[in-house]
Amino acid sequence: MALPTVRQLEYFVSAARVGTFAGAAAEHHIAQPSLSEQISVLETSLGVALFTRTSRRLLLTDAGKQLLPLAERTLSDAREFSEWSRRLRSLEEGTVSFGTFNSAHLYLLTDLIREFHELYPSVRIQVVGLNSSEVADEVREGRLEAGLVQLPIDDRELELTPSVFRDQAVYVSRNPEHTVGPIDIVTLASRPLILSEARWSHDDPLRVSLTERAQREGAVIHPIVEVEFQTHALELAAQGVGDSLVSFHVGRPFMKARGLSWAPLDPPIVEHYAFVTRRGGAISPATAQFMRLAHRILQRIAREAPSIS
């Protein structure tokens, strides 16, 4: 048995309400034979008569009386679905599903969320802060629609939009004498270091770069303290526990407020960031627009930041 179409149900409900095929056809701006034909097709597919045709008015059969409330509910649900779909496409409703690295709130997320909310106040925003590897895993598994990650990551089953932002690791100290000039790896290995990303030390791109450089120069990096967050490492550096390394845009407001000095690394360690989505996965209009706004704000941050070198 073929399922009734929405149009057939609309014609049936109109005919039941108006009482004539001619009146129902006029409501839908179609010819009466076309409407009558669709009602007949509906009756044939259901295997029952829905109307008793009299000389003056249509009367519902028992089957027609049973179908009428079901048809009305179905049409109501169809209209609600259509309206929901329209609102979703027009960004009147929906949910942003996005992941970022933990420190993004220090220079990106506050402005991004505020500006997006001002543009689309009815859209829910869910932003999860994770390590970049975790963001990639969440997107790959479909638990997040998209994310902003630091490269490199495991990009299996993922689509990358690279070069959306660049940052640079800098050396930070409370002692101005430690930041007179660029810091090479041998000098770095001799300093009391506080390093972040303790849990992800073997996968963190900065840690991997430092280890590779140290091995080439016959040096060894032995941090005196390892913590999880860059902001915690900076707080300890501000209290004189040791020196640290931090992404410039993450540390810039903190360093200025706490009187820390900084110097670039020699050669520089440039950090590359990319948007990541699931290969073949669907992205809601809300999340897509959130990504576009994030890209514009990241470009603005890059233009306004002072030179690192």
NUNU-766683 format. One record per residue (C-alpha): x, y, z. Coordinates in steps of 0.25 Angstrom, whole numbers. Example, Ala and Ser with C-alpha at 12.3 -4.5 7.8 and 13.67 -1.06 7.14 Angstrom:
# residues 2
NODE     px     py     pz
NODE     49    -18     31
NODE     55     -4     29
***
This chain:
# residues 309
NODE     px     py     pz
NODE      0      0      0
NODE      6     14     -4
NODE      6     24      7
NODE     -3     36      5
NODE      4     49      1
NODE      3     62      8
NODE     -4     68     -3
NODE    -15     57     -4
NODE    -17     58     11
NODE    -19     73      9
NODE    -29     71     -1
NODE    -36     61      7
NODE    -37     70     20
NODE    -42     82     11
NODE    -53     73      5
NODE    -57     68     18
NODE    -58     82     24
NODE    -64     89     12
NODE    -73     77      8
NODE    -71     78     -7
NODE    -60     75    -17
NODE    -63     88    -24
NODE    -61     96    -11
NODE    -48     89     -7
NODE    -42     91    -21
NODE    -45    106    -21
NODE    -38    107     -7
NODE    -25    100    -14
NODE    -27    108    -27
NODE    -28     95    -35
NODE    -38     89    -45
NODE    -48     80    -38
NODE    -45     68    -46
NODE    -31     69    -42
NODE    -35     69    -27
NODE    -45     58    -29
NODE    -35     49    -36
NODE    -25     51    -24
NODE    -36     47    -14
NODE    -39     35    -23
NODE    -24     31    -23
NODE    -24     32     -8
NODE    -36     24     -6
NODE    -30     13    -15
NODE    -17     13     -8
NODE    -24     11      5
NODE    -34      1      0
NODE    -46      8      6
NODE    -56     19      2
NODE    -55     32     10
NODE    -67     39      5
NODE    -81     36      2
NODE    -85     45    -10
NODE    -99     51    -10
NODE   -105     60    -19
NODE   -103     72    -10
NODE    -92     69      0
NODE    -80     60      3
NODE    -82     51     15
NODE    -70     44     22
NODE    -71     29     23
NODE    -67     22     36
NODE    -53     21     30
NODE    -53     35     26
NODE    -57     39     40
NODE    -45     31     46
NODE    -35     37     36
NODE    -39     51     38
NODE    -32     54     52
NODE    -20     46     47
NODE    -19     54     34
NODE    -20     67     42
NODE     -9     63     52
NODE      0     59     40
NODE     -2     72     33
NODE      0     80     46
NODE     13     72     48
NODE     17     75     34
NODE     15     90     35
NODE     23     90     48
NODE     34     82     42
NODE     34     92     30
NODE     35    104     39
NODE     46     98     47
NODE     54     95     35
NODE     52    109     30
NODE     56    115     43
NODE     68    106     44
NODE     73    110     30
NODE     71    125     33
NODE     79    123     46
NODE     67    127     54
NODE     69    114     62
NODE     79    104     63
NODE     91    100     71
NODE    106    103     69
NODE    114     90     72
NODE    129     94     72
NODE    142     90     79
NODE    155     98     82
NODE    168     96     89
NODE    167    100    104
NODE    174    114    103
NODE    165    119     92
NODE    156    127    102
NODE    168    136    105
NODE    168    143     92
NODE    157    138     83
NODE    145    132     89
NODE    139    143     97
NODE    138    153     85
NODE    134    142     76
NODE    122    137     85
NODE    118    151     88
NODE    118    156     74
NODE    111    143     69
NODE    100    144     80
NODE     98    159     76
NODE     95    154     61
NODE     87    142     64
NODE     82    143     79
NODE     72    131     77
NODE     84    121     73
NODE     89    112     85
NODE    104    112     85
NODE    112    100     90
NODE    127    102     90
NODE    136     91     97
NODE    150     93    101
NODE    159     82     99
NODE    173     78     95
NODE    174     79     79
NODE    175     64     78
NODE    163     62     86
NODE    155     72     78
NODE    159     64     65
NODE    154     51     72
NODE    141     58     76
NODE    139     63     61
NODE    143     49     55
NODE    133     42     64
NODE    122     52     61
NODE    120     58     75
NODE    124     71     70
NODE    122     77     56
NODE    134     85     55
NODE    146     90     63
NODE    159     99     63
NODE    172     91     65
NODE    187     93     65
NODE    194     85     55
NODE    199     75     53
NODE    187     65     57
NODE    183     51     53
NODE    174     55     41
NODE    168     42     37
NODE    153     44     33
NODE    155     59     35
NODE    155     71     25
NODE    164     82     29
NODE    164     97     25
NODE    178    100     28
NODE    185    114     30
NODE    173    120     37
NODE    183    126     48
NODE    197    126     52
NODE    204    128     66
NODE    218    127     71
NODE    224    121     83
NODE    232    131     92
NODE    241    129    104
NODE    236    136    117
NODE    243    140    129
NODE    242    149    141
NODE    256    152    140
NODE    259    162    129
NODE    273    157    127
NODE    268    144    122
NODE    260    151    110
NODE    271    160    105
NODE    271    153     91
NODE    266    141     84
NODE    267    128     91
NODE    273    116     84
NODE    271    101     89
NODE    284    100     96
NODE    281    112    105
NODE    267    107    107
NODE    272     94    112
NODE    280    101    122
NODE    269    109    128
NODE    259    105    139
NODE    247    102    131
NODE    232    101    134
NODE    225     94    123
NODE    210     92    120
NODE    202     81    114
NODE    207     71    124
NODE    196     60    120
NODE    199     62    105
NODE    214     64    106
NODE    217     53     95
NODE    207     59     86
NODE    208     74     88
NODE    214     80     76
NODE    222     90     84
NODE    228     79     92
NODE    231     70     80
NODE    238     82     73
NODE    246     85     85
NODE    250     70     87
NODE    254     69     72
NODE    263     82     73
NODE    270     77     86
NODE    273     63     80
NODE    280     70     68
NODE    288     79     77
NODE    291     68     87
NODE    283     75     98
NODE    273     70    107
NODE    260     78    112
NODE    257     74    126
NODE    246     83    132
NODE    246     86    147
NODE    231     87    147
NODE    220     81    137
NODE    206     86    138
NODE    193     85    129
NODE    190     99    125
NODE    199    110    119
NODE    193    121    128
NODE    197    112    140
NODE    211    112    135
NODE    211    127    133
NODE    206    129    148
NODE    217    121    153
NODE    227    128    144
NODE    221    141    150
NODE    224    136    164
NODE    239    133    160
NODE    238    118    161
NODE    244    117    147
NODE    243    121    132
NODE    233    116    122
NODE    229    115    108
NODE    215    120    103
NODE    208    123     90
NODE    209    138     88
NODE    194    142     87
NODE    191    133     99
NODE    201    140    108
NODE    201    154    103
NODE    191    160    112
NODE    196    152    124
NODE    210    156    122
NODE    207    170    121
NODE    199    170    134
NODE    209    162    142
NODE    222    169    138
NODE    227    157    130
NODE    237    159    119
NODE    238    150    107
NODE    248    147     95
NODE    246    139     82
NODE    252    126     80
NODE    263    124     70
NODE    259    118     61
NODE    245    122     63
NODE    234    111     65
NODE    222    115     58
NODE    209    109     62
NODE    198    107     50
NODE    184    106     53
NODE    173    100     44
NODE    158     97     44
NODE    154     83     45
NODE    141     76     40
NODE    137     62     38
NODE    139     57     24
NODE    126     55     17
NODE    119     60     30
NODE    108     71     30
NODE    110     84     37
NODE     98     92     42
NODE     96    107     37
NODE     99    111     51
NODE    112    104     52
NODE    116    109     38
NODE    114    123     41
NODE    121    122     54
NODE    133    117     47
NODE    132    129     37
NODE    132    139     48
NODE    143    132     56
NODE    152    133     43
NODE    149    148     42
NODE    152    150     57
NODE    165    142     56
NODE    169    151     44
NODE    166    163     52
NODE    175    158     64
NODE    186    155     54
NODE    186    169     48
NODE    185    176     62
NODE    196    168     69
NODE    210    174     70
NODE    221    168     63
NODE    227    155     70
NODE    241    156     64
***
